[in-house]
Amino acid sequence: MPTIQFMIDNASELWQLFVEHAYVVGIALLIAIATGVPLGIAITFNRKAAEYVLYIAGIIMTIPSVALFGLMIPILAVWNLGIGKVPAIIALVLYSQLPIVRNTYAAIKNIDPSIVDAARGMGMTRAQIMWKVQLPLALGVISAGVRVAVVMSIGIAAIAAYIGAGGLGTYIFQGISTTYDEMLFAGAIAVSLMAIVADLVFGRLENALMPKGLRK
């Protein structure tokens, strides 16, 4: 097949774009976890705040990625960062917040109250209950949110090539603009394979973090 031959002939460049794509997604995911999980934990203590945070995160998800990139270009241009990886990473962090925050919030809120009461009866403080009881039980569901976020981010990161963020989307956009089908298909196949592998890896992680009685 011409597409497979193209991928073989351009394996070095394809691998470089693959690594670049993974780098952008990886950095965004680390930032999203570092902000989304603590935020999800924090809103479990205030139902009103939870409603507002989840509502705002939901609104962000409805904004088309190209439109969000376009909105950030003039804002970040003040610091000469309107084009490239920075706006792409910021966009991916924003898009990742809903699945991570929502799953963190839902996982903690849905823990059996009798377990929390038992921990409280043993003399644990609120912080100890959170870190030693609730979070370990919630890790499986939280990792499911991360799994959704990473697969979604891989797809959105391909669109980020439109603003010079590089990655596998470069092949897709160049293939479209030059009607070079082999290049277009090579980029699309590579993005799909990355998403499939990421889904499998995080699926195993999700299962491993589940309490033993709930594992598949």
C-alpha positions in Angstrom: 0.0 0.0 0.0 1.3 3.5 -0.8 0.5 4.8 2.7 2.5 2.0 4.4 5.4 2.6 2.0 5.3 6.3 2.7 5.5 5.6 6.5 8.4 3.3 5.9 10.3 5.8 3.7 9.7 8.6 6.2 10.0 6.6 9.4 12.6 8.9 10.9 10.5 12.0 10.5 7.3 10.2 11.5 9.0 9.1 14.7 10.2 12.6 15.4 6.6 14.0 15.0 5.3 11.1 17.2 7.7 12.0 20.0 6.8 15.7 19.6 3.1 14.8 19.8 3.6 12.7 22.8 5.6 15.5 24.5 2.8 18.0 24.1 0.2 15.6 25.4 2.4 14.4 28.2 3.2 17.9 29.6 -0.5 18.9 29.3 -1.6 15.7 31.1 0.8 16.2 34.0 -0.4 19.8 34.5 -4.0 18.7 34.2 -3.6 16.0 36.8 -1.7 18.3 39.1 -4.5 20.8 39.0 -7.6 18.7 38.3 -7.3 16.1 41.0 -6.7 18.7 43.9 -9.6 20.7 42.5 -11.9 17.7 42.4 -11.0 16.9 46.0 -11.5 20.5 47.1 -15.0 20.7 45.6 -16.2 17.6 47.5 -16.4 19.8 50.6 -18.7 22.4 48.9 -21.6 21.3 46.8 -22.3 24.8 45.4 -18.6 25.2 44.4 -18.8 21.8 42.8 -21.8 22.8 40.6 -20.0 26.0 39.4 -16.6 24.3 38.7 -18.2 21.4 36.8 -20.5 23.8 34.9 -17.5 25.9 33.8 -15.5 22.8 32.8 -18.4 21.6 30.8 -18.7 24.9 29.0 -15.0 24.7 28.1 -15.5 21.3 26.6 -18.2 22.7 24.2 -15.8 25.2 22.7 -14.4 23.9 19.4 -10.6 23.4 19.7 -9.8 25.6 16.7 -11.9 28.4 18.2 -10.1 28.0 21.5 -6.7 28.1 19.8 -7.8 31.2 17.9 -8.9 32.9 21.2 -5.6 32.3 22.9 -3.4 33.6 20.0 -4.1 37.3 20.7 -4.0 36.8 24.5 -0.7 35.0 24.5 0.8 37.2 21.8 1.5 39.7 24.5 4.3 37.4 25.7 5.1 36.3 22.2 3.6 32.9 22.9 0.5 33.0 20.6 1.8 30.4 18.2 3.4 27.0 19.1 3.4 24.5 21.9 2.4 26.8 24.7 -1.2 27.6 23.5 -1.6 23.9 22.6 -0.6 22.8 26.0 -2.9 25.3 27.7 -5.8 24.2 25.5 -5.2 20.5 26.3 -5.1 21.3 30.0 -8.4 23.1 29.9 -10.1 20.3 27.9 -8.7 17.7 30.3 -10.2 19.3 33.4 -13.8 18.1 33.0 -13.1 14.3 32.9 -10.4 14.5 35.6 -12.3 16.9 38.0 -15.6 15.2 37.5 -14.3 11.7 38.0 -12.3 12.8 41.1 -15.4 14.4 42.6 -17.7 11.5 41.7 -15.3 8.9 43.0 -14.9 10.5 46.4 -18.5 11.4 46.8 -19.7 7.9 45.9 -17.6 6.1 48.5 -19.8 4.2 51.0 -20.5 6.6 53.9 -20.2 3.7 56.3 -16.6 3.4 55.4 -16.0 7.1 56.2 -17.9 6.8 59.4 -15.8 3.8 60.4 -12.6 5.7 59.8 -13.9 8.6 61.7 -14.9 6.3 64.6 -11.3 5.1 64.7 -10.2 8.6 65.5 -8.9 9.7 62.0 -8.9 13.4 61.1 -10.6 14.6 57.9 -7.2 14.8 56.2 -6.3 11.3 57.3 -9.7 10.0 56.0 -9.1 11.6 52.7 -5.5 10.4 52.2 -5.7 7.0 53.8 -9.3 5.9 53.0 -11.1 7.9 50.3 -8.3 8.6 47.8 -7.0 4.9 47.7 -10.6 3.8 47.0 -11.1 6.5 44.4 -7.9 6.0 42.4 -9.5 3.6 40.0 -12.2 6.0 39.0 -9.8 8.9 38.9 -7.5 7.0 36.6 -10.6 6.4 34.3 -11.0 10.1 34.0 -7.3 10.5 33.2 -7.7 7.8 30.6 -10.5 9.7 28.9 -8.5 12.9 29.1 -5.3 11.4 27.5 -7.1 9.8 24.6 -9.1 13.0 23.9 -5.9 15.1 24.2 -4.1 13.0 21.6 -6.8 13.8 19.1 -7.0 17.5 19.9 -3.2 17.8 19.8 -3.3 16.8 16.1 -5.5 19.9 15.5 -2.9 22.0 17.4 -0.5 21.6 14.4 -2.7 24.3 12.8 -1.1 26.8 15.2 2.5 25.5 14.8 2.5 23.1 17.8 4.0 20.4 15.6 3.3 16.7 16.2 1.5 14.2 13.9 -1.1 16.8 13.0 1.6 18.3 10.8 1.3 15.4 8.3 -2.5 15.7 8.4 -2.6 19.4 7.6 0.2 19.2 5.0 -1.5 16.3 3.4 -4.8 18.2 3.2 -3.2 21.4 1.8 -1.2 19.5 -0.8 -3.8 16.8 -1.5 -1.1 14.3 -0.6 -3.3 11.4 0.5 -0.4 9.1 1.7 0.9 11.9 4.0 -2.6 12.6 5.3 -3.3 8.9 6.0 0.1 8.3 7.6 -0.6 11.1 10.1 -4.1 9.9 10.8 -3.0 6.3 11.3 -0.2 7.3 13.6 -2.6 9.4 15.7 -5.0 6.6 15.9 -2.4 4.1 16.9 -1.1 6.4 19.6 -4.6 6.8 21.0 -5.3 3.0 20.9 -2.0 2.3 22.7 -2.6 5.0 25.3 -6.2 3.7 25.9 -4.8 0.1 26.5 -2.0 1.3 28.8 -4.3 3.5 30.9 -7.0 0.8 30.9 -4.6 -1.6 32.6 -3.5 1.2 35.0 -7.2 1.8 35.8 -7.8 -1.8 36.5 -4.6 -2.1 38.6 -5.7 0.9 40.8 -9.2 -0.5 41.4 -9.8 -2.2 44.8 -9.2 -5.9 44.4 -12.9 -6.8 44.8 -13.9 -4.5 41.9 -11.1 -5.4 39.4 -12.2 -6.9 36.0 
